[in-house]
């Protein structure tokens, strides 16, 4: 057996033992990276409310924009069967939101969600969306795609907020799970 293979097997064995000892909850900064190997598989448990990311920005005059949904729904193309980096990036971003929702649910009393890596990742994702971020040729904020061409500068926001809402597929109702404080850009 090659030495690299032994190290990889030892790494996963150590992580598995740690998970058994902690009851299946992945905690700690080095264990967090274990989640990068596996997507969130909770969608196989039936049709349940799913976490969705909404963002809004505040201009220098204090006016807030409307809440906008940041959710990857990219058009399917035949070439995506072989190469789809934009779709993979969009799904990774949604996976951040799913993991943040899980962290919120498992947060111990008195703990601050802002300390979690997932909160910081989603915060940066929200800012990137407001600043005109794109998944390939698609705007992260679909409502902005009609307002500005791909090479146009994004609106200048001095602050932003994001929300995690639990939404039932096919329904227009949602439950607020988290609203961030006002974050300066």
VOLUMFI-543443 format. One record per residue (C-alpha): x, y negated, z; residue in one letter. Coordinates in steps of 0.5 Angstrom, whole numbers, plus 500, padded with zeros to 3 digits. Example, Ala and Ser with C-alpha at 12.3 -4.5 7.8 and 13.67 -1.06 7.14 Angstrom:
// VOLUMFI-543443
525509516a;527502514s;
END
This chain:
// VOLUMFI-543443
500500500x;503493498x;504488504x;499483502x;494488502x;495490509x;495483511x;488482508x;485488511x;488486518x;485479517x;478482515x;479487521x;481482526x;475478524x;470484524x;472485531x;472478533x;464478530x;463484534x;465481541x;462474540x;455477537x;455476530x;456468531x;462465527x;465460531x;472456531x;476453526x;480459523x;473463523x;470458519x;474459513x;471467513x;464464511x;467461505x;468469502x;460470503x;454466501x;448465505x;444471504x;438469508x;434468502x;433476502x;429475508x;423473505x;420466502x;422462508x;423454509x;429452506x;434446508x;434441503x;439434503x;436427502x;440421502x;439414502x;443408501x;443401504x;445395500x;449389503x;443385504x;440390509x;435393504x;435401504x;434405498x;428411497x;430417500x;433422494x;433429494x;440432492x;439439490x;442443484x;438444479x;442445473x;439447466x;441454464x;446454458x;448461454x;455459455x;454459463x;454466463x;462466462x;464460465x;460455469x;464451474x;459445475x;453450477x;458454482x;460447485x;453445485x;451452489x;457451493x;454444495x;448447497x;451452501x;454447505x;447444507x;445452508x;450453513x;449446517x;442448518x;444454521x;449450525x;444446527x;439452529x;445455533x;448449537x;448450544x;445444549x;449438550x;453439544x;454434538x;453436531x;457431528x;463435531x;462441526x;465441520x;459443516x;456436518x;462432516x;462436509x;455435508x;456427510x;461427505x;457430500x;451425501x;456419500x;459423494x;452423491x;450416493x;457414489x;454417483x;457424483x;456429478x;456436477x;459437470x;454432466x;448432471x;448427476x;447429483x;441425484x;437426478x;433420479x;439416478x;440420471x;435416468x;437409471x;444409469x;448413464x;454417466x;460412465x;456406469x;458404476x;454407482x;450402486x;454399491x;452401498x;455399505x;452404509x;448411508x;444416511x;442423510x;437428512x;436435512x;429437511x;426444511x;421445505x;417451504x;418453496x;412450492x;410446498x;410438498x;411439506x;417438510x;420438517x;425434519x;431438522x;436432522x;437425521x;444422521x;445415524x;447409519x;454411517x;458405514x;462406507x;
END
